[in-house]
Every structure is written in C-alpha cells, then in structure tokens.
Amino acid sequence: MLYKLIYMFHADYSFLNVFRYITFRTIYATLSALILSLLLGYWIIPWLTRLQIGQYIREDGPPNHKNKVGTPTMGGSFILISVLISSILWMDPKNMYGWLVLLVTFLYGAIGFLDDYLKLIRKSSKGLKGWCKFSMQAGIAALVGIALYRYTGFDSRLSFPFFKNFLPNIGMFYIVLIILVVVGASNAVNLTDGLDGLAIGPIIIAFLSYLVFSYLAGHIKIAQYLQIPYVRGAGELSVFCGAVVGAGMGFLWYNAYPAQVFMGDAGSLSLGAALGMIAVISKHEIALILVGGLFVVEALSVILQVSFFKITGGRRVFKMAPIHHHFELKGWPEPKVTIRFWIIAIMLALLSMSALKLR
C-alpha cells in the first residue's frame, strides 16, 4: 500500500517509477522486515522473559537440552508481524494471490499461537489436540484451495521439474493436492524446529528459492523462455518471500546458538503453510519436495520411527526422532548439526534451481 501511495506521484517525480518494479520492492520488503524483526525482537524477548513464557523441554529429550528450559518462546510472533507489515507496505494491494498467502499465514499463525498459549501460559494443558489442530489446518487449506480452483485463469495442471511437456491436468483433485502440500509443509517445518537456528536457516533458503520461482513464473517472457507455466500476478509473491527472508534473518539474530528465543508453533506452522501456498500458486508444487527436502526428511524420520516402533513392539530406527536429535545423540555438537543441515538445504535449493534449465 505504501508502494501505491508513493507511486501516485510518479508523474511529477520520474525517479518514483522505480517503485513499479517488483525487484525493487522485494529488496525493500526484505530490508523493512529485517529492521522490524530486529526491533521487535529487542522489545518482545525481554517481555516474554518477564511473563515467564519459557520453552518446555520433554523429559525424554537429549540431555544437553535441559539448559534450554525457560528460554523464551513464541518468537514466531515477531516474525509474523514483520512479514505482514512489510508485505502490506510493498505488495500490490490489488493482487489476490498476495492476500491469499497473507490470509493463510495469519490463520495458521493463529492456530500455532493458540497451541503455544495453551501449552506455555495455561501450563495445565498440552496444547491443542492433534486431531483438532489437523482439522483446522485442513479446513483452512481446503477453503483456500477451492478459492484458487475457482479463480478465473488458475491452471490445475501439475508442473514436474526436469519434464517440460509433462503437465497432467488433475481437475478438482488439485484441491486435495493443495491441502496435502499446505498442511504437509506446515507440519514438516514445525518438526524441524528443534535446535537453535535449525528451522529458520532452511526456511530462509527455501523462501529465497521461491522468491526466484515466483518472479520467473509471473514474468511472461522469462516463463516462455524457460518453458515453465506462466501465472499472471505470481511475481508479487516475490515481495512476500523477500519479507520472510528479511524477518527470518532478524529472528536468526536472536535464535542463533545459544538461542535467546525460540520460534514456537506460531512461527513454524504459519511459515510452512505460506511456503506451501507459494509453491502451489507459482506452479512449483512438486519442486517443493526438493527445495524443502530437509523438511521432508525430518517429517519422514518421525513417521518411520513411530511406525517401526509400533510394528516391532518397541524397536527404533533412529536413536531419537526427528532425525536432528539422532545426530545429537551420536555426539555431534548442536551447532555442527545446524550448520550441516543448512549446507544440505543450500545444496537442495541449488539442485531445484537447475531444474529450470534441465527440462
């Protein structure tokens, strides 16, 4: 909206024409969110500490996590505030895709906030019941999926990395796909949030990737050249992705080892859902398996561990799940696990970028 207000005067001041470029506004959305996140963190973290909203550490967790007890959590709240403000300031207010992503981010953030509130403030509760949380997530994704499917001009074909001519149209089943992608991404990111800086690093990397994908998908000439689906208006999502990158860097300032604050469900659930939504809108939903490969592995490690435990009557595949705890118990220092997982996330993001040319 700030962009539209400033751009009103471009006829009088020609240098203001720069505000119509998505790349320019993406840069300033990133910087705005970064500054906001740093400032909000500086104010909110002491406030959370005074309220004694500290992290709960499970009894069967890694022994070295005991010293994290009491570290403020719900830090995802200042990520969300920064992202929402920066996006509204710099995105085109007429772009429906932008508002849909913001809506999903806010609603999933509300679910996460409620879960955090029940667990951390009403300490007698273990948070939202699993079925209740999943039902709300699926319901929101279904409503947004229906809205997208009915939106004039939206393409229900699937785009596969490395295959330029394989674009199957799955019709109304695309709504089911949206639910799977959004809910799956949300919970996979949530499972990854277990070490200092572990989740936010791959989140920044993934949103940087989709910043590029969104921009390319929304640029008709580049999309035609690369032979990827053109989605009119998808380029504006680059601004949102930039805001997440900036807010994420601001949060990492406080979340880097040893963490001064943790993200909590309010941040992880909402950012994962936003990532899933952008993957769907930019027509790079299958590529999310590659871009977010680290999140996929974390989620699969939990599924495999639980399933194997039940089938074998108590045996385990990993020392502990999610898999980052397995490496901790093997003796890797926490910062080493985090940095090595970041390196893997960067490698996967680069591999996904290569698919733009290898088609």
VEXFIDREN-655156 format. One record per residue (C-alpha): x, y, z. Coordinates in steps of 0.001 Angstrom, whole numbers, m for minus. Last residue first. Layout:
<atoms>
<xx = X yy = Y zz = Z> $
...
</atoms>
This chain:
<atoms>
<xx = 13762 yy = m29580 zz = m18866> $
<xx = 17187 yy = m29029 zz = m17352> $
<xx = 17146 yy = m25231 zz = m17345> $
<xx = 14695 yy = m24521 zz = m14526> $
<xx = 15616 yy = m27855 zz = m12951> $
<xx = 18998 yy = m26359 zz = m12027> $
<xx = 17216 yy = m24183 zz = m9480> $
<xx = 15993 yy = m27314 zz = m7667> $
<xx = 19581 yy = m28556 zz = m7381> $
<xx = 20640 yy = m25199 zz = m5954> $
<xx = 17887 yy = m25418 zz = m3322> $
<xx = 18897 yy = m28984 zz = m2446> $
<xx = 22544 yy = m27960 zz = m1968> $
<xx = 21516 yy = m24979 zz = 174> $
<xx = 19338 yy = m27200 zz = 2401> $
<xx = 22210 yy = m29687 zz = 2803> $
<xx = 24519 yy = m26862 zz = 3875> $
<xx = 21898 yy = m25667 zz = 6365> $
<xx = 21705 yy = m29198 zz = 7797> $
<xx = 25475 yy = m29152 zz = 8241> $
<xx = 25276 yy = m25795 zz = 10036> $
<xx = 22572 yy = m26971 zz = 12448> $
<xx = 24130 yy = m30344 zz = 13273> $
<xx = 27504 yy = m28678 zz = 13873> $
<xx = 25935 yy = m26008 zz = 16099> $
<xx = 24360 yy = m28760 zz = 18276> $
<xx = 27572 yy = m30682 zz = 18833> $
<xx = 27551 yy = m34112 zz = 17135> $
<xx = 27807 yy = m36937 zz = 19662> $
<xx = 25638 yy = m39662 zz = 18167> $
<xx = 22864 yy = m38376 zz = 20436> $
<xx = 22942 yy = m35066 zz = 18570> $
<xx = 22852 yy = m36911 zz = 15260> $
<xx = 19659 yy = m38719 zz = 16251> $
<xx = 18186 yy = m35454 zz = 17574> $
<xx = 18411 yy = m33992 zz = 14048> $
<xx = 16483 yy = m37046 zz = 12812> $
<xx = 13181 yy = m36119 zz = 14401> $
<xx = 13338 yy = m38604 zz = 16060> $
<xx = 15649 yy = m40312 zz = 18533> $
<xx = 18302 yy = m43040 zz = 18438> $
<xx = 16976 yy = m43819 zz = 14994> $
<xx = 15332 yy = m46955 zz = 13600> $
<xx = 13784 yy = m47945 zz = 16914> $
<xx = 12475 yy = m51160 zz = 18475> $
<xx = 9494 yy = m51050 zz = 20845> $
<xx = 6934 yy = m53570 zz = 19691> $
<xx = 8265 yy = m54149 zz = 16181> $
<xx = 5263 yy = m52692 zz = 14335> $
<xx = 4648 yy = m49850 zz = 16791> $
<xx = 8280 yy = m48693 zz = 16959> $
<xx = 8686 yy = m49085 zz = 13199> $
<xx = 5675 yy = m46836 zz = 12575> $
<xx = 6775 yy = m44185 zz = 15093> $
<xx = 10345 yy = m44059 zz = 13791> $
<xx = 9337 yy = m44077 zz = 10127> $
<xx = 6796 yy = m41290 zz = 10576> $
<xx = 9268 yy = m39215 zz = 12620> $
<xx = 12104 yy = m39728 zz = 10113> $
<xx = 9682 yy = m38925 zz = 7280> $
<xx = 8950 yy = m35495 zz = 8781> $
<xx = 12640 yy = m34605 zz = 9157> $
<xx = 13401 yy = m35930 zz = 5664> $
<xx = 10618 yy = m33808 zz = 4142> $
<xx = 11817 yy = m30677 zz = 5991> $
<xx = 15319 yy = m31225 zz = 4597> $
<xx = 13906 yy = m31776 zz = 1126> $
<xx = 12182 yy = m28399 zz = 1200> $
<xx = 13556 yy = m27322 zz = m2180> $
<xx = 13309 yy = m30894 zz = m3498> $
<xx = 9820 yy = m31817 zz = m2320> $
<xx = 8864 yy = m28190 zz = m3007> $
<xx = 9643 yy = m28810 zz = m6694> $
<xx = 6353 yy = m30717 zz = m6894> $
<xx = 4424 yy = m27540 zz = m6009> $
<xx = 6289 yy = m25324 zz = m8447> $
<xx = 3182 yy = m23898 zz = m10114> $
<xx = 3802 yy = m20437 zz = m8604> $
<xx = 453 yy = m20640 zz = m6794> $
<xx = 1108 yy = m24099 zz = m5343> $
<xx = 4675 yy = m23438 zz = m4168> $
<xx = 3548 yy = m20103 zz = m2723> $
<xx = 838 yy = m21847 zz = m705> $
<xx = 3239 yy = m24495 zz = 607> $
<xx = 5732 yy = m21856 zz = 1731> $
<xx = 2953 yy = m19937 zz = 3474> $
<xx = 1882 yy = m23124 zz = 5285> $
<xx = 5440 yy = m23742 zz = 6489> $
<xx = 5753 yy = m20131 zz = 7624> $
<xx = 2482 yy = m20344 zz = 9565> $
<xx = 3200 yy = m23640 zz = 11322> $
<xx = 6777 yy = m22684 zz = 12241> $
<xx = 6058 yy = m19190 zz = 13544> $
<xx = 3046 yy = m19651 zz = 15790> $
<xx = 4294 yy = m23125 zz = 16678> $
<xx = 7209 yy = m21747 zz = 18666> $
<xx = 10125 yy = m19774 zz = 17248> $
<xx = 12607 yy = m19961 zz = 20101> $
<xx = 14350 yy = m17061 zz = 21843> $
<xx = 17799 yy = m16129 zz = 23167> $
<xx = 19343 yy = m19076 zz = 21345> $
<xx = 22913 yy = m20149 zz = 22046> $
<xx = 23283 yy = m20627 zz = 19124> $
<xx = 21476 yy = m18358 zz = 16650> $
<xx = 17853 yy = m17553 zz = 17558> $
<xx = 18340 yy = m13844 zz = 18338> $
<xx = 19996 yy = m12747 zz = 15088> $
<xx = 18129 yy = m15604 zz = 13407> $
<xx = 14884 yy = m13677 zz = 14012> $
<xx = 16168 yy = m10704 zz = 12028> $
<xx = 17319 yy = m13031 zz = 9263> $
<xx = 13878 yy = m14637 zz = 9203> $
<xx = 12149 yy = m11261 zz = 9031> $
<xx = 14248 yy = m10374 zz = 5991> $
<xx = 13724 yy = m13725 zz = 4249> $
<xx = 10006 yy = m13652 zz = 5062> $
<xx = 9686 yy = m10137 zz = 3615> $
<xx = 11555 yy = m11210 zz = 481> $
<xx = 9129 yy = m14097 zz = 36> $
<xx = 6212 yy = m11653 zz = 312> $
<xx = 7754 yy = m9395 zz = m2339> $
<xx = 8433 yy = m12384 zz = m4569> $
<xx = 4722 yy = m13175 zz = m4236> $
<xx = 4082 yy = m10194 zz = m6498> $
<xx = 5504 yy = m12227 zz = m9389> $
<xx = 2546 yy = m14601 zz = m9230> $
<xx = 306 yy = m11974 zz = m10865> $
<xx = m162 yy = m13861 zz = m14132> $
<xx = 994 yy = m17429 zz = m13738> $
<xx = 3164 yy = m18613 zz = m16655> $
<xx = 3909 yy = m22338 zz = m16543> $
<xx = 7604 yy = m23124 zz = m17185> $
<xx = 9155 yy = m23326 zz = m20635> $
<xx = 12285 yy = m21388 zz = m19578> $
<xx = 11832 yy = m18935 zz = m22466> $
<xx = 8060 yy = m18809 zz = m22026> $
<xx = 8400 yy = m18147 zz = m18290> $
<xx = 11029 yy = m15479 zz = m18983> $
<xx = 8731 yy = m13682 zz = m21416> $
<xx = 5587 yy = m13944 zz = m19267> $
<xx = 7163 yy = m12851 zz = m15976> $
<xx = 4982 yy = m14166 zz = m13122> $
<xx = 6506 yy = m17653 zz = m13114> $
<xx = 10018 yy = m16155 zz = m13071> $
<xx = 9259 yy = m13920 zz = m10078> $
<xx = 7565 yy = m16712 zz = m8192> $
<xx = 10410 yy = m19180 zz = m8812> $
<xx = 13063 yy = m16649 zz = m7741> $
<xx = 11338 yy = m15727 zz = m4471> $
<xx = 10585 yy = m19418 zz = m4195> $
<xx = 14278 yy = m20197 zz = m3884> $
<xx = 14851 yy = m17372 zz = m1398> $
<xx = 11866 yy = m18713 zz = 550> $
<xx = 13507 yy = m22134 zz = 758> $
<xx = 16859 yy = m20712 zz = 1900> $
<xx = 15245 yy = m18537 zz = 4588> $
<xx = 13203 yy = m21516 zz = 5837> $
<xx = 16338 yy = m23708 zz = 5728> $
<xx = 18043 yy = m21288 zz = 8164> $
<xx = 14939 yy = m20686 zz = 10314> $
<xx = 14499 yy = m24349 zz = 11202> $
<xx = 17914 yy = m25159 zz = 12693> $
<xx = 18735 yy = m21815 zz = 14311> $
<xx = 18964 yy = m23304 zz = 17797> $
<xx = 17612 yy = m26845 zz = 17597> $
<xx = 14138 yy = m28409 zz = 17368> $
<xx = 12160 yy = m26569 zz = 14718> $
<xx = 12310 yy = m29296 zz = 12073> $
<xx = 9009 yy = m30822 zz = 13226> $
<xx = 7186 yy = m27499 zz = 12680> $
<xx = 8639 yy = m27185 zz = 9179> $
<xx = 7198 yy = m30611 zz = 8333> $
<xx = 3863 yy = m29662 zz = 9905> $
<xx = 3318 yy = m26613 zz = 7728> $
<xx = 4690 yy = m28239 zz = 4574> $
<xx = 2301 yy = m31183 zz = 4933> $
<xx = m719 yy = m28985 zz = 5650> $
<xx = m21 yy = m26760 zz = 2632> $
<xx = 1027 yy = m29503 zz = 196> $
<xx = m1629 yy = m32055 zz = 1176> $
<xx = m4452 yy = m29491 zz = 1212> $
<xx = m3328 yy = m28069 zz = m2142> $
<xx = m3189 yy = m31576 zz = m3624> $
<xx = m6754 yy = m32241 zz = m2488> $
<xx = m7841 yy = m29041 zz = m4241> $
<xx = m5956 yy = m30165 zz = m7351> $
<xx = m8169 yy = m33244 zz = m7334> $
<xx = m10759 yy = m30920 zz = m8868> $
<xx = m9015 yy = m31105 zz = m12245> $
<xx = m5878 yy = m33262 zz = m12369> $
<xx = m4478 yy = m31746 zz = m15566> $
<xx = m1214 yy = m33521 zz = m16354> $
<xx = 1671 yy = m31275 zz = m17461> $
<xx = 4509 yy = m33441 zz = m18824> $
<xx = 5944 yy = m31388 zz = m21676> $
<xx = 8800 yy = m29642 zz = m19853> $
<xx = 9971 yy = m32507 zz = m17608> $
<xx = 13029 yy = m31731 zz = m15375> $
<xx = 10793 yy = m30488 zz = m12534> $
<xx = 7135 yy = m31510 zz = m12877> $
<xx = 4346 yy = m28995 zz = m13445> $
<xx = 847 yy = m30082 zz = m12453> $
<xx = m2187 yy = m28719 zz = m14296> $
<xx = m5000 yy = m27027 zz = m12409> $
<xx = m4306 yy = m23633 zz = m14005> $
<xx = m5890 yy = m20545 zz = m12480> $
<xx = m7406 yy = m18304 zz = m15153> $
<xx = m10525 yy = m17327 zz = m13268> $
<xx = m10295 yy = m18275 zz = m9585> $
<xx = m12494 yy = m21313 zz = m8903> $
<xx = m9516 yy = m23552 zz = m8138> $
<xx = m7874 yy = m20881 zz = m6005> $
<xx = m10994 yy = m20312 zz = m3882> $
<xx = m11494 yy = m24073 zz = m3524> $
<xx = m7892 yy = m24498 zz = m2394> $
<xx = m8257 yy = m21620 zz = 76> $
<xx = m11257 yy = m23329 zz = 1628> $
<xx = m9491 yy = m26709 zz = 1669> $
<xx = m6295 yy = m25277 zz = 3192> $
<xx = m8295 yy = m23632 zz = 6001> $
<xx = m10170 yy = m26869 zz = 6719> $
<xx = m7006 yy = m28986 zz = 6604> $
<xx = m5252 yy = m26779 zz = 9163> $
<xx = m8305 yy = m26647 zz = 11422> $
<xx = m8737 yy = m30408 zz = 11241> $
<xx = m5042 yy = m31023 zz = 11909> $
<xx = m5077 yy = m28867 zz = 15052> $
<xx = m8234 yy = m30550 zz = 16355> $
<xx = m6986 yy = m34064 zz = 15585> $
<xx = m3714 yy = m33400 zz = 17391> $
<xx = m5379 yy = m31956 zz = 20466> $
<xx = m4380 yy = m28351 zz = 21040> $
<xx = m1863 yy = m27698 zz = 23755> $
<xx = m594 yy = m29979 zz = 26487> $
<xx = m2706 yy = m28137 zz = 29074> $
<xx = m2040 yy = m27487 zz = 32758> $
<xx = 529 yy = m24856 zz = 31784> $
<xx = m2083 yy = m22400 zz = 30613> $
<xx = 615 yy = m19967 zz = 29505> $
<xx = 3021 yy = m22328 zz = 27729> $
<xx = 973 yy = m25194 zz = 26355> $
<xx = m2388 yy = m23492 zz = 25835> $
<xx = m808 yy = m20305 zz = 24525> $
<xx = 1562 yy = m22168 zz = 22218> $
<xx = m1358 yy = m24076 zz = 20659> $
<xx = m3377 yy = m20877 zz = 20325> $
<xx = m405 yy = m19130 zz = 18717> $
<xx = 80 yy = m22019 zz = 16310> $
<xx = m3560 yy = m21918 zz = 15226> $
<xx = m3379 yy = m18118 zz = 14906> $
<xx = m194 yy = m18407 zz = 12822> $
<xx = m2044 yy = m20824 zz = 10568> $
<xx = m4729 yy = m18174 zz = 10129> $
<xx = m2253 yy = m15312 zz = 9557> $
<xx = m114 yy = m17193 zz = 7032> $
<xx = m3200 yy = m18456 zz = 5191> $
<xx = m4588 yy = m14923 zz = 4954> $
<xx = m1241 yy = m13453 zz = 3852> $
<xx = m970 yy = m16094 zz = 1130> $
<xx = m4497 yy = m15349 zz = m75> $
<xx = m3871 yy = m11582 zz = 34> $
<xx = m767 yy = m11921 zz = m2147> $
<xx = m2552 yy = m14153 zz = m4628> $
<xx = m5360 yy = m11623 zz = m4993> $
<xx = m3077 yy = m8798 zz = m6177> $
<xx = m4874 yy = m5467 zz = m5980> $
<xx = m2916 yy = m4352 zz = m2892> $
<xx = 365 yy = m4553 zz = m4883> $
<xx = 2928 yy = m5615 zz = m2300> $
<xx = 5279 yy = m3183 zz = m509> $
<xx = 3543 yy = m1961 zz = 2640> $
<xx = 1216 yy = m4946 zz = 3083> $
<xx = 4154 yy = m7320 zz = 2730> $
<xx = 6300 yy = m5380 zz = 5194> $
<xx = 3551 yy = m5259 zz = 7836> $
<xx = 2614 yy = m8940 zz = 7482> $
<xx = 6207 yy = m10185 zz = 7428> $
<xx = 7289 yy = m8130 zz = 10453> $
<xx = 4243 yy = m9148 zz = 12496> $
<xx = 4768 yy = m12784 zz = 11530> $
<xx = 8439 yy = m12824 zz = 12506> $
<xx = 7543 yy = m11036 zz = 15758> $
<xx = 5075 yy = m13773 zz = 16651> $
<xx = 7499 yy = m16533 zz = 15716> $
<xx = 9328 yy = m15691 zz = 18926> $
<xx = 6670 yy = m17714 zz = 20755> $
<xx = 9483 yy = m18999 zz = 23008> $
<xx = 11525 yy = m17543 zz = 25842> $
<xx = 14318 yy = m19775 zz = 27202> $
<xx = 12983 yy = m21264 zz = 30437> $
<xx = 14450 yy = m24719 zz = 29958> $
<xx = 17254 yy = m24589 zz = 27400> $
<xx = 19792 yy = m25964 zz = 29884> $
<xx = 17991 yy = m29306 zz = 29832> $
<xx = 18687 yy = m29631 zz = 26103> $
<xx = 22056 yy = m31316 zz = 26688> $
<xx = 20250 yy = m34452 zz = 27926> $
<xx = 18528 yy = m35044 zz = 24555> $
<xx = 14749 yy = m35338 zz = 25003> $
<xx = 12937 yy = m37994 zz = 27041> $
<xx = 11771 yy = m35494 zz = 29665> $
<xx = 10394 yy = m33037 zz = 27122> $
<xx = 11736 yy = m29486 zz = 27280> $
<xx = 9124 yy = m26739 zz = 27658> $
<xx = 10336 yy = m23373 zz = 26383> $
<xx = 9653 yy = m20353 zz = 28549> $
<xx = 6794 yy = m17868 zz = 28700> $
<xx = 7963 yy = m16490 zz = 32054> $
<xx = 5974 yy = m13246 zz = 31549> $
<xx = 9172 yy = m11306 zz = 32273> $
<xx = 11041 yy = m13428 zz = 29710> $
<xx = 8356 yy = m12844 zz = 27090> $
<xx = 8714 yy = m9078 zz = 27661> $
<xx = 12514 yy = m9320 zz = 27447> $
<xx = 12110 yy = m11091 zz = 24058> $
<xx = 9433 yy = m8677 zz = 22752> $
<xx = 11416 yy = m5415 zz = 22732> $
<xx = 14710 yy = m6399 zz = 21075> $
<xx = 12821 yy = m8929 zz = 18957> $
<xx = 10506 yy = m6204 zz = 17698> $
<xx = 13449 yy = m4026 zz = 16674> $
<xx = 15339 yy = m6827 zz = 14921> $
<xx = 12190 yy = m8070 zz = 13187> $
<xx = 11231 yy = m4584 zz = 12047> $
<xx = 14707 yy = m3971 zz = 10602> $
<xx = 14697 yy = m7291 zz = 8733> $
<xx = 11103 yy = m6859 zz = 7551> $
<xx = 11867 yy = m3429 zz = 6102> $
<xx = 15069 yy = m4670 zz = 4445> $
<xx = 13334 yy = m7619 zz = 2793> $
<xx = 10324 yy = m5536 zz = 1727> $
<xx = 12816 yy = m3001 zz = 352> $
<xx = 14560 yy = m5574 zz = m1817> $
<xx = 11260 yy = m7051 zz = m2976> $
<xx = 10003 yy = m3576 zz = m3892> $
<xx = 12969 yy = m3036 zz = m6199> $
<xx = 12631 yy = m6464 zz = m7827> $
<xx = 8885 yy = m5996 zz = m8313> $
<xx = 9425 yy = m2818 zz = m10325> $
<xx = 6660 yy = m239 zz = m10020> $
<xx = 8572 yy = 1583 zz = m7303> $
<xx = 11331 yy = 2585 zz = m9743> $
<xx = 8888 yy = 4974 zz = m11380> $
<xx = 9458 yy = 7232 zz = m8347> $
<xx = 12502 yy = 8691 zz = m10157> $
<xx = 10078 yy = 10455 zz = m12517> $
<xx = 8795 yy = 12854 zz = m9871> $
<xx = 5612 yy = 14585 zz = m11031> $
<xx = 4191 yy = 11655 zz = m12983> $
<xx = 5487 yy = 9239 zz = m10301> $
<xx = 3386 yy = 10943 zz = m7608> $
<xx = 785 yy = 8178 zz = m7209> $
<xx = 3686 yy = 5702 zz = m6967> $
<xx = 4302 yy = 6725 zz = m3352> $
<xx = 791 yy = 5829 zz = m2225> $
<xx = 749 yy = 2654 zz = m4326> $
<xx = 4060 yy = 1441 zz = m2823> $
<xx = 2916 yy = 2326 zz = 690> $
<xx = 0 yy = 0 zz = 0> $
</atoms>
